[in-house]
Amino acid sequence: MHAITEFFLRNMIAVYFFYGLAFFTLGLALALTTRQTSRLRFARAAPCMAAFGLLHGAHEWVEMAQRIGVETQGYVPGVVEESGRLLLLVLSFAMLLCFGMQLLMPAAIPRWRVYGPVTALSIVWLTLTVVFAYSVQATPLATVAIGDGLARYLLAIPGAALAALALMREQRVFRRLELGQFGRDMVSAAAVLLLYGVVGQLFVRPSALPWTSVLSTDHFLAWFGMPVQLFRAVMAVALTIFLMRIMNAFAIEHRHQLERANHERLAAQQSALESERRAMIVMESMNDELRLAAHKLSLLLDVANLLDAPGALEDRLRQALMRIIEALPFADAGLVLITRWGNRDEAVMGATGFPDLSRASDATEAYAQAMALGRIAAARMVAVCRHTDGAVIEFDAETESHTPEHKCRSHGAPTSMIGYPVTAHQHVYGSIVLVRLSPIHYRPAPAEMALMAGVAQQLGISIENALLAAEAQRHELVLGDLLRQVVSAQESERQRIARELHDATGQSLTAIGLGLRGVESQLAQSECNPAVAPLTEQVRELRSFAQNALGELRNIISDLRPPQLDELGLAAALRWYVQNYARRRNVNAVFTAQGDDRRLPADYRTVLFRIAQEALTNIAKHAHATQVNVSLNVGADTVEVVVTDNGAGFDPALPDHLADQPAVGWGIVGMRERALLLGGVCTIDTAPGAGTRVRVVAPLFPMHAEWLSEAEVSHE
């Protein structure tokens, strides 16, 4: 036997130690390295290789321990101990298979598809071991030897070949990821794995397997002069070296990831800074627009308030124009030209900022130019600007005021005055001209031009509203006068009818009654005559009819114009009417009065009495009430009449709630119109089933405001 072979045989314990140490070092290194986050598929499969190294190293150290026991104590391992060693060997080869399959399969493949074939192959190995051992009637220890040999052929050799193939494919991925320097290490690791699996696992310990008579560990020792365990240990060391070098790819990948992350972080920061810069620009622009909108809204609101204030329209326009000139940097002076005013074709209703026209020729010229510009704007319904060189330019105020390329701004000479038409709803009411008298040239900004156009529109709306309000006031005065005439005519006609009924019809009914009483007395003296008795009864009935008709006539006369209203006042008339109403309608009616009603003018007494009368008539016809309350309250400044009932009520929210009761509907309209005659208001609070409350409040001796200026009166 060769000396080297004898040396290795004498130091087999050391061979087993270094053999196990190489694989254990490989497993531990892979287990620690693969904890890093990586996108490489190799990192996903490396835990299986780490498990293979740890399990296989543990297996070799178990064999080392067995050999120490055999050489030192003559100890022979038992079945249980050998079965544990075989289990470690099979598990390590199964992890080698898992490494190869997981490296070959895509990352999206579920893990059960990796572990399934490995488990199936392990079951095949176990089945063949049991079947072969049973066929040769092998002892338990011989069965373990058979399982050892089959595990190397069925699990180790396919696992090593599969892992080598996977490493060869993975080195292409490394090259695509610019990690080509590790591709050679992968090729070397694949070659080492192939040698370890095909050569190192081909020779097995002697057993009942038929091919062990040719391919056993003893034959390897005889042929190559060294134990196969040494060859496996050398392959393990080489595999550990190559795989540890491949592990450096994780560090490089991690460095690339950090560089990419830093680059992305810097790009994100730059993008965030750029976005923040753009946001600040947008925010500043929005703030400018907001300030301009607030300034515009404040100016328009001030102008609207000034134009809506009481007083002559000329004074209001002058005050509004002063506020406009104060708010606009461009203008020093201005005027408002109203066309077709009163009996004139045009009138300057507001002019401010111009010096004394009788002393300053420049001011006179500027005023004349402003008047001419205003006439052009009003006649053509366009905005016009005049420049210091005398050029007059027309422009569209709605579209061009917001654009930087404005005709007036782009003109060479500075702008001296701008005129806008004052329109509303396609009607031209005149124009407004804003003038710059200062020698310091100023070019109005687009926002200021837009503000001027908005002010002109607001002026048009406000002037139209003022004219419409004046017209409405005139109509109200005419309508009020007509209503007073109608009410006065009604009351006069009522008085005339009442007098005629009292003087003519009443006297006739009284005479008829007296005549019938005389006839009845004469017939009573002839009671002995049987033919007279029926005549007496008929005369008595006719006299009763005449008396009833006379009573109804008195009621009609009282309703038409109760004498208490003229002789005793409103409170007495209402008290008499409520008491008479309670007696005739058979309801509980109560009247209360506060204050001195003697201060009430005759038209107040008439109107308030008619409103209360109409309310009570509606209650009698439609409310079916059992309780009615009427109150009169004469205060220092107002007079109030309230009529309430506990009747059926109605729904005031429905527009047609009085469709089947036209008398009530016209009665409500009449009450409200009569209240308006006194400058008061009539409110009706009601709901279905909740009764009705009619309340009339009118001011005593109201001071009517003056709505028309002298120009408006002349226009009328």
LINCOR-V751158 format. One record per pair of residues at least 12 apart in sequence whose C-alpha atoms are under 10 Angstrom apart, sorted by the first residue. I is the first residue (numbers start at 0). J is the second residue. Records with the same first field share a line. If there is no record, write none. Layout:
BEGIN
I->J / J
END
This chain:
BEGIN
0->221 / 224
1->221 / 224 / 225
2->224
3->224 / 225
4->220 / 221 / 223 / 224 / 225 / 226
5->224 / 225
6->225
7->224 / 225 / 226 / 228 / 229
8->220 / 225 / 226
11->63 / 66 / 67 / 226 / 228 / 229
12->59 / 60 / 62 / 63 / 64 / 65 / 66 / 67 / 70
13->63 / 229
14->59 / 63 / 226 / 228 / 229 / 230 / 231 / 232 / 233
15->56 / 58 / 59 / 60 / 61 / 62 / 63 / 64 / 66 / 228 / 229 / 231 / 232
16->56 / 57 / 59 / 60 / 61 / 62 / 63 / 64 / 232
17->56 / 59 / 60 / 63 / 228 / 229 / 232 / 233 / 235 / 236
18->55 / 56 / 58 / 59 / 60 / 63 / 228 / 229 / 230 / 231 / 232 / 233 / 234 / 235 / 236
19->52 / 53 / 54 / 55 / 56 / 57 / 58 / 59 / 60 / 61 / 62 / 63 / 231 / 232 / 235 / 236
20->52 / 53 / 55 / 56 / 57 / 59 / 60 / 232 / 235 / 236
21->52 / 53 / 55 / 56 / 231 / 232 / 233 / 234 / 235 / 236 / 237 / 238 / 239 / 240
22->48 / 49 / 50 / 51 / 52 / 53 / 54 / 55 / 56 / 57 / 58 / 59 / 232 / 234 / 235 / 236 / 238 / 239
23->49 / 50 / 51 / 52 / 53 / 54 / 55 / 56 / 57 / 58 / 59 / 60 / 235 / 239
24->49 / 52 / 53 / 56 / 235 / 236 / 239 / 243
25->48 / 49 / 50 / 51 / 52 / 53 / 56 / 235 / 236 / 238 / 239 / 240 / 241 / 242 / 243
26->45 / 46 / 47 / 48 / 49 / 50 / 51 / 52 / 53 / 54 / 55 / 56 / 239
27->46 / 49 / 50 / 52 / 53
28->49 / 52 / 53 / 239 / 242 / 243 / 246
29->42 / 45 / 46 / 47 / 48 / 49 / 50 / 52 / 53 / 239 / 242 / 243 / 246
30->45 / 46 / 47 / 48 / 49 / 50 / 52 / 53
31->46 / 49
32->45 / 46 / 49 / 243 / 246 / 247 / 249 / 250
33->45 / 46 / 49 / 246 / 249
34->46
35->249 / 250 / 253
36->249 / 252 / 253 / 256
37->248 / 249 / 250 / 252 / 253 / 256
38->249 / 252 / 253 / 256
39->102 / 106 / 169 / 172 / 173 / 176 / 248 / 249 / 252
40->101 / 102 / 103 / 104 / 105 / 106 / 169 / 172 / 173
41->98 / 99 / 101 / 102 / 103 / 165 / 166 / 169 / 170 / 172 / 173 / 245 / 246 / 249
42->102 / 246 / 248 / 249
43->98 / 101 / 102 / 106
44->94 / 95 / 97 / 98 / 99 / 100 / 101 / 102 / 103 / 104 / 106
45->97 / 98 / 99 / 101 / 102 / 242 / 246
46->94 / 97 / 98
47->91 / 93 / 94 / 95 / 96 / 97 / 98 / 99 / 101 / 102
48->91 / 92 / 94 / 95 / 96 / 97 / 98 / 99 / 162 / 242
49->91 / 94 / 95 / 98
50->90 / 91 / 92 / 93 / 94 / 95 / 97 / 98
51->87 / 88 / 89 / 90 / 91 / 92 / 93 / 94 / 95 / 96 / 97 / 98
52->91 / 92 / 94 / 95 / 235 / 239
53->87 / 91
54->86 / 87 / 88 / 89 / 90 / 91 / 92 / 94
55->84 / 87 / 88 / 89 / 90 / 91 / 92 / 94 / 95
56->87 / 88 / 91 / 235
57->84 / 87 / 88 / 91
58->83 / 84 / 85 / 86 / 87 / 88 / 89 / 90 / 91
59->84 / 87 / 88 / 228 / 232
60->84
61->80 / 81 / 83 / 84 / 87
62->76 / 81 / 84
65->80 / 81 / 84
76->140
77->139 / 140
78->138 / 139 / 140 / 141 / 142 / 143
79->139 / 140 / 143
81->139 / 140 / 143 / 144 / 147
82->139 / 140 / 142 / 143 / 144 / 146 / 147
83->143
84->143 / 147
85->143 / 144 / 146 / 147 / 150
86->143 / 146 / 147 / 150
88->146 / 147 / 150 / 151 / 154 / 155
89->121 / 124 / 125 / 146 / 147 / 149 / 150 / 151 / 153 / 154 / 155
90->121 / 150 / 154
91->154 / 155
92->117 / 121 / 150 / 151 / 153 / 154 / 155 / 156 / 157 / 158 / 159
93->114 / 117 / 118 / 120 / 121 / 150 / 154 / 155 / 158
94->114 / 117 / 154 / 155 / 158
95->117 / 154 / 155 / 156 / 157 / 158 / 159 / 160 / 161 / 162
96->113 / 114 / 116 / 117 / 118 / 120 / 154 / 155 / 156 / 157 / 158 / 159 / 160 / 161 / 162
97->110 / 113 / 114 / 115 / 116 / 117 / 118 / 158 / 161 / 162
98->113 / 158 / 159 / 161 / 162 / 165 / 166
99->113 / 157 / 158 / 159 / 160 / 161 / 162 / 163 / 164 / 165 / 166
100->112 / 113 / 114 / 116 / 117 / 158 / 161 / 162 / 164 / 165
101->113 / 114 / 162 / 165
102->161 / 162 / 164 / 165 / 166 / 168 / 169
103->161 / 162 / 164 / 165 / 166 / 168 / 169
104->165
117->154 / 158
120->150 / 153 / 154
121->150 / 153 / 154
123->153 / 154
124->146 / 149 / 150 / 151 / 152 / 153 / 154
125->146 / 149 / 150
126->146
127->145 / 146 / 149 / 153
128->142 / 143 / 144 / 145 / 146 / 147 / 148 / 149 / 150
129->142 / 143 / 145 / 146
131->145 / 146 / 207 / 208
132->144 / 145 / 146 / 207 / 208
135->207 / 208
136->207
137->206 / 207
140->206
141->205 / 206 / 207 / 208
142->206 / 207
143->206
144->203 / 204 / 205 / 206 / 207 / 208
145->203 / 204 / 205 / 206 / 207 / 208 / 211
146->206 / 208
147->203 / 204 / 205 / 206
148->200 / 201 / 202 / 203 / 204 / 205 / 206 / 207 / 208 / 210 / 211 / 215
149->203 / 208
150->200 / 203
151->196 / 197 / 199 / 200 / 201 / 202 / 203
152->196 / 197 / 200 / 201 / 202 / 203
154->196 / 200
155->195 / 196 / 197 / 199 / 200 / 201
156->192 / 193 / 194 / 195 / 196 / 197 / 198 / 199 / 200 / 201
157->193 / 196 / 197
158->192 / 193 / 196 / 197
159->189 / 190 / 191 / 192 / 193 / 194 / 195 / 196 / 197 / 200
160->189 / 190 / 192 / 193 / 194 / 195 / 196 / 197
161->189 / 192 / 193 / 196
162->188 / 189 / 192 / 193 / 196
163->185 / 186 / 187 / 188 / 189 / 190 / 191 / 192 / 193 / 194 / 196
164->186 / 189 / 190 / 192 / 193
165->185 / 189
166->182 / 184 / 185 / 186 / 187 / 188 / 189 / 190 / 192
167->182 / 183 / 185 / 186 / 187 / 188 / 189 / 190
168->182 / 185 / 186
169->182 / 185 / 186
170->182 / 183 / 184 / 185 / 186
171->185
173->185 / 248
176->252
177->252
178->245 / 248 / 249 / 251 / 252
179->248
180->244 / 245 / 248
181->241 / 242 / 244 / 245 / 246 / 247 / 248
182->245
183->241 / 245
184->238 / 240 / 241 / 242 / 243 / 244 / 245
185->238 / 241 / 242 / 244 / 245
186->241
187->237 / 238 / 240 / 241 / 242
188->234 / 237 / 238 / 239 / 240 / 241 / 242 / 244 / 245
189->238 / 241 / 242
190->234 / 238
191->231 / 233 / 234 / 235 / 236 / 237 / 238 / 239 / 241
192->234 / 235 / 237 / 238
193->234
194->230 / 231 / 234
195->230 / 231 / 232 / 233 / 234 / 235 / 238
196->231 / 234
198->219 / 227 / 230 / 231
199->216 / 219 / 227 / 228 / 229 / 230 / 231 / 232 / 234
200->214 / 215 / 216 / 227 / 228 / 231
201->214 / 215 / 216 / 219 / 227
202->214 / 215 / 216 / 217 / 218 / 219 / 220 / 227 / 228
203->215 / 216 / 217 / 218 / 219 / 227
204->216 / 217 / 218 / 227
205->217 / 218
215->227
216->228
288->446
291->446 / 447 / 450
292->446 / 450
294->326 / 450
295->326 / 446 / 447 / 449 / 450 / 451 / 453 / 454
296->450 / 453 / 454
297->326
298->319 / 322 / 323 / 325 / 326 / 327 / 450 / 453 / 454
299->319 / 322 / 323 / 450 / 453 / 454 / 455 / 456 / 457 / 458
300->454 / 457
301->318 / 319 / 322 / 323
302->315 / 316 / 318 / 319 / 320 / 321 / 322 / 323 / 454 / 457 / 458 / 461
303->315 / 319 / 454 / 457 / 458 / 460 / 461 / 462
304->319 / 461
305->317 / 318 / 319 / 320 / 322 / 461
306->318 / 319 / 457 / 458 / 461 / 462 / 464 / 465
307->461 / 462 / 464 / 465 / 468
308->465
309->704 / 705 / 706 / 707 / 708
310->704 / 705 / 706 / 707 / 708
311->348 / 705 / 706 / 707 / 708 / 709 / 710 / 711
312->348 / 349 / 462 / 465 / 466 / 706 / 707 / 708 / 709 / 710 / 711
313->335 / 346 / 347 / 348 / 349 / 350 / 708 / 709 / 710
314->348 / 349 / 350 / 708
315->348 / 349
316->334 / 335 / 347 / 348 / 349 / 350 / 458 / 461 / 462
317->333 / 334 / 335 / 347 / 348 / 349 / 350 / 351
318->349 / 350 / 351
319->335 / 349 / 454 / 458
320->332 / 333 / 334 / 335 / 349 / 350 / 351 / 352 / 431 / 432 / 433 / 454 / 458
321->333 / 334 / 349 / 350 / 351 / 352
323->433 / 450 / 451 / 454
324->351 / 352 / 433 / 434 / 435
327->433 / 443 / 447 / 448 / 450 / 451
328->435 / 441 / 442 / 443 / 444 / 447
329->414 / 415 / 416 / 417 / 433 / 434 / 435 / 436 / 437 / 440 / 441 / 442 / 443 / 444 / 447 / 448
330->352 / 415 / 416 / 417 / 432 / 433 / 434 / 435 / 436 / 437 / 441 / 443
331->351 / 352 / 353 / 416 / 433 / 434 / 435 / 436 / 437
332->350 / 351 / 352 / 353 / 354 / 365 / 366 / 369 / 416 / 432 / 433 / 434 / 435 / 436 / 437
333->349 / 350 / 351 / 352 / 353 / 365 / 366 / 369 / 370 / 416 / 417 / 418 / 431 / 432 / 433 / 434 / 435 / 436
334->347 / 348 / 349 / 350 / 351 / 352 / 353 / 366 / 369 / 370 / 373 / 418 / 430 / 431 / 432 / 433 / 434
335->347 / 348 / 349 / 350 / 351 / 369 / 370 / 373 / 418 / 419 / 420 / 421 / 429 / 430 / 431 / 432 / 433 / 455 / 458
336->348 / 349 / 350 / 369 / 370 / 373 / 374 / 376 / 377 / 420 / 421 / 428 / 429 / 430 / 431 / 432
337->349 / 373 / 374 / 377 / 421 / 427 / 428 / 429 / 430 / 431 / 462
338->373 / 374 / 377 / 378 / 421 / 427 / 428 / 429 / 430
339->427 / 428 / 429 / 714
340->428 / 429 / 710 / 711 / 713 / 714
341->709 / 710 / 711 / 712 / 713 / 714 / 715
342->710 / 713 / 714 / 715
343->714
345->374 / 428 / 429
346->429 / 710
347->370 / 429 / 430 / 431
348->429 / 710
349->431
350->366 / 431 / 432
351->433
352->433 / 434 / 435 / 436
353->365 / 366 / 434 / 436
354->366
361->436
362->436
365->415 / 416 / 434 / 435 / 436
366->432 / 434
368->385 / 389 / 416 / 432 / 434
369->385 / 415 / 416 / 417 / 418 / 431 / 432 / 433 / 434
370->418 / 430 / 431 / 432
371->418 / 432
372->384 / 385 / 391 / 416 / 417 / 418 / 419 / 430 / 431 / 432 / 433
373->417 / 418 / 419 / 420 / 421 / 429 / 430 / 431 / 432 / 433
374->418 / 420 / 429 / 430 / 431 / 432
375->391 / 393 / 418 / 419 / 420 / 429 / 430
376->393 / 417 / 418 / 419 / 420 / 421 / 427 / 429 / 430 / 431 / 432
377->418 / 419 / 420 / 421 / 422 / 427 / 428 / 429 / 430 / 431
378->420 / 427 / 429 / 430
379->393 / 420 / 427
380->395 / 419 / 420 / 421 / 422 / 425 / 426 / 427 / 429 / 430
381->393 / 394 / 395 / 396 / 397 / 418 / 419 / 420 / 421 / 430
382->394 / 395 / 396 / 397 / 400 / 417 / 418 / 419 / 420 / 421 / 430 / 431 / 432 / 452 / 455
383->395 / 396 / 407 / 416 / 417 / 418 / 419 / 420 / 432
384->406 / 407 / 408 / 414 / 415 / 416 / 417 / 418 / 419 / 432 / 433 / 434
385->407 / 412 / 413 / 414 / 415 / 416 / 417 / 418 / 434
386->407 / 410 / 411 / 412 / 413 / 414 / 415 / 416 / 417
387->411 / 412 / 413 / 414 / 415 / 416 / 440
388->411 / 412 / 413 / 414 / 415
389->412 / 414 / 415
390->407 / 410 / 412 / 414
391->407 / 414 / 416 / 417
392->406 / 407 / 410 / 417
393->406 / 407 / 417 / 418
394->406 / 407 / 419
395->419 / 452
396->419 / 420 / 448 / 449 / 451 / 452 / 453 / 455
397->448 / 449 / 452 / 453
398->449
399->445 / 448 / 449
400->444 / 445 / 446 / 447 / 448 / 449 / 450 / 451 / 452
401->444 / 445 / 446 / 447 / 448 / 449 / 450
402->444 / 445 / 446 / 448 / 449
403->444 / 445 / 446
404->445
405->444 / 445 / 448
407->442 / 443 / 448
408->442 / 443 / 444 / 445 / 448
409->442
412->440 / 442
413->439 / 440 / 441 / 442 / 443
414->434 / 435 / 440 / 441 / 442 / 443
415->433 / 434 / 435 / 436 / 437 / 438 / 440 / 441 / 442
416->432 / 433 / 434 / 435 / 436
417->431 / 432 / 433 / 434 / 435 / 448 / 451
418->430 / 431 / 432 / 433 / 434 / 451 / 452 / 455
419->431 / 432 / 433 / 451 / 452 / 453 / 454 / 455 / 456
420->432 / 452 / 455 / 456 / 458 / 459
421->452 / 454 / 455 / 456 / 457 / 458 / 459 / 460 / 461 / 462 / 463
422->455 / 456 / 457 / 458 / 459 / 460 / 461 / 462 / 463
423->455 / 456 / 457 / 458 / 459 / 460 / 461 / 462 / 463 / 464
424->459 / 460 / 463
426->459 / 463
427->459 / 463
428->458 / 459 / 460 / 462 / 463
429->455 / 458 / 459 / 462
430->455 / 458 / 459
431->451 / 452 / 454 / 455 / 458 / 459
432->451 / 455
433->451
465->706 / 707
466->707 / 711
468->706 / 707
469->706 / 707 / 708 / 711 / 712 / 715
470->706 / 707 / 711 / 715
472->705 / 706 / 707
473->706 / 707 / 712 / 715
478->676
479->672 / 673 / 675 / 676 / 677 / 678
480->676
481->676
482->672 / 673 / 675 / 676
483->602 / 673 / 676 / 677
486->602 / 605 / 606 / 673 / 676
487->602 / 605 / 606
489->559
490->559 / 560 / 602 / 605 / 606
491->560
492->559 / 560
493->556 / 558 / 559 / 560
494->556 / 559 / 560 / 561 / 562
495->559 / 560
496->555 / 556 / 559 / 560
497->552 / 553 / 555 / 556 / 557 / 558 / 559 / 560 / 561
498->556 / 559 / 560
499->556
500->552 / 553 / 555 / 556
501->549 / 552 / 553 / 555 / 556
504->549 / 552
505->548 / 549 / 550 / 552 / 553 / 556
506->549
507->545 / 549
508->542 / 544 / 545 / 546 / 547 / 548 / 549 / 550 / 552
509->542 / 545 / 546 / 548 / 549
510->545
511->541 / 542 / 545 / 546
512->538 / 539 / 541 / 542 / 543 / 544 / 545 / 546 / 549
513->542 / 545 / 546
514->538 / 542
515->535 / 538 / 539 / 540 / 541 / 542 / 543 / 545
516->538 / 539 / 541 / 542 / 543
517->538
518->534 / 535 / 538 / 539 / 542
519->534 / 535 / 536 / 537 / 538 / 539 / 542
520->535 / 538 / 539
521->535
522->534 / 535 / 536 / 538
523->535
554->579
557->572 / 575 / 576
558->576 / 609 / 612
559->609
560->572 / 605 / 609
561->573 / 575 / 576 / 608
563->575 / 576
564->601 / 604 / 605 / 608
565->601 / 604 / 605
567->596 / 597
568->595 / 596 / 597 / 598 / 599 / 600 / 601 / 604 / 605
569->592 / 595 / 596 / 597 / 599 / 600 / 601 / 603 / 604 / 605 / 607 / 608 / 631
570->590 / 591 / 592 / 593 / 594 / 595 / 596 / 597 / 604 / 608 / 630 / 631 / 632 / 633
571->592 / 596
572->604 / 608
573->590 / 591 / 592 / 604 / 607 / 608 / 609 / 611 / 612 / 629 / 630 / 631
574->588 / 589 / 590 / 591 / 592 / 629 / 630 / 631
575->590
576->590 / 608 / 611 / 612 / 615
577->589 / 590 / 611 / 612 / 615 / 627 / 628 / 629
578->590
580->612 / 615 / 616 / 619 / 627
581->625 / 626 / 627
584->619 / 625
585->625
586->619 / 623 / 624 / 625 / 626 / 627
587->624 / 625 / 626 / 627 / 628
588->615 / 624 / 625 / 626 / 627 / 628 / 629 / 643 / 644
589->626 / 627 / 628 / 629 / 630
590->627 / 628 / 629 / 630 / 631 / 642
591->628 / 629 / 630 / 631 / 632 / 641
592->629 / 630 / 631 / 632 / 633 / 640
593->630 / 631 / 632 / 633 / 634 / 638 / 639
594->631 / 632 / 633 / 634 / 635 / 638
595->632 / 633 / 634 / 635
596->631 / 632 / 633 / 634 / 638
597->633
598->633 / 635 / 699
599->633 / 638 / 699 / 700
600->699 / 700
602->676 / 677
603->638 / 673 / 674 / 676 / 677 / 697 / 699
605->673
606->670 / 672 / 673 / 674 / 676 / 677
607->631 / 638 / 639 / 640 / 670 / 673 / 674 / 677 / 695 / 696 / 697
608->640
609->669 / 670 / 673
610->640 / 641 / 642 / 666 / 667 / 669 / 670 / 671 / 672 / 673 / 674 / 681 / 693 / 694 / 695
611->629 / 630 / 631 / 640 / 641 / 642 / 670 / 693 / 694 / 695
612->642 / 670
613->663 / 666 / 667 / 669 / 670
614->629 / 641 / 642 / 643 / 644 / 663 / 666 / 667 / 670 / 691 / 692 / 693
615->627 / 628 / 629 / 642 / 643 / 644
616->662 / 663 / 666
617->660 / 662 / 663 / 664 / 666 / 667
618->642 / 643 / 644 / 645 / 646 / 647 / 648 / 663 / 690 / 691
619->646
620->660 / 662 / 663
621->646 / 647 / 648 / 649 / 660 / 662 / 663
622->644 / 645 / 646 / 647 / 648 / 649 / 688 / 690 / 691
623->644 / 645 / 646 / 647 / 648 / 690
624->643 / 644 / 645 / 646 / 647 / 648 / 690 / 691
625->644 / 645 / 646
626->643 / 644 / 645 / 646 / 690
627->642 / 643 / 644 / 645 / 646 / 690 / 691
628->641 / 642 / 643 / 644 / 645 / 692
629->641 / 642 / 643 / 644 / 692 / 693 / 694
630->642 / 643 / 694
631->695
632->696
633->696 / 697 / 699
634->698 / 699
635->698 / 699
636->697 / 698 / 699 / 700 / 701
637->679 / 696 / 697 / 698 / 699 / 700 / 701
638->679 / 695 / 696 / 697 / 698 / 699
639->679 / 680 / 681 / 694 / 695 / 696 / 697 / 698
640->681 / 693 / 694 / 695 / 696 / 697
641->681 / 682 / 683 / 692 / 693 / 694 / 695 / 696
642->683 / 691 / 692 / 693 / 694 / 695
643->683 / 684 / 685 / 690 / 691 / 692 / 693 / 694
644->685 / 689 / 690 / 691 / 692 / 693
645->688 / 689 / 690 / 691 / 692
646->685 / 687 / 688 / 689 / 690 / 691
647->685 / 686 / 687 / 688 / 689 / 690 / 691
648->684 / 685 / 686 / 687 / 688 / 689 / 690 / 691 / 692
649->684 / 685 / 686 / 687 / 688 / 689 / 690 / 691
650->684 / 685 / 686 / 687 / 688 / 689
651->683 / 684 / 685 / 686 / 687
652->685 / 686
667->681 / 682 / 683 / 693
668->681
670->682 / 693 / 695
671->683 / 695
673->695
674->695 / 696 / 697
675->695 / 696 / 697
676->697
677->696 / 697 / 698 / 699 / 700 / 701
678->696 / 697 / 698 / 699 / 700 / 701 / 702 / 703
679->695 / 696 / 697 / 698 / 699 / 701
680->694 / 695 / 696 / 697 / 698
681->693 / 694 / 695 / 696 / 697
682->694 / 695 / 696
683->695
END
